[in-house]
Amino acid sequence: MRDRDPEGKPRNARPRDSYGRPLPYGSTGVDRVPDDYAPTTPQALSDGRRFLSEGLPFNAHEVFEGRWKCAPDDERELWQGLAQICVGLTHLQRGNGRGALTLFSRGAARVQSYGTPYDSVGRAASGLSDDSDPAQAIELILSRLPG
């Protein structure tokens, strides 16, 4: 059963490994992005870039998801797309190339509609393959992400 707050909303209380996989309760996982994280655009880009540079695309996904939840309506697709690209990177790390390609495609379509500089992030994601080296793929996306 998933953890929920007093209002019944899902929480992320379960510890996770560096690839975002759930660990048993009581285990020591990596630090998580708080459920109530609501960053500004500059903060989301800064935190997302930091997590990517640390090889933690799942955490970057949580950052972009946090921005997606609080962003103005006209930005929501951008943040959702960036979150999807980061989940795709996470799938590469986990050895799920097929899942990675699906998320790269979805995320790229969303971010490219925002033009420069996000179109280059989408093009980079679209150019990755199911057997791309995860570390190189993370570095490629990081190099295209504004910040």
Secondary structure, 3 states (H helix, E strand, C coil): CCCECCCCCECCCCCECCCCCECCCCCCCCCCCCCCCCCCHHHHHHHHHHHHHCCCHHHHHHHHHHHHHHCCHHHHHHHHHHHHHHHHHHHHHHCCHHHHHHHHHHHHHHHHCCCCCHHHHHHHHHCCCCCCCHHHHHHHHHHHCCC
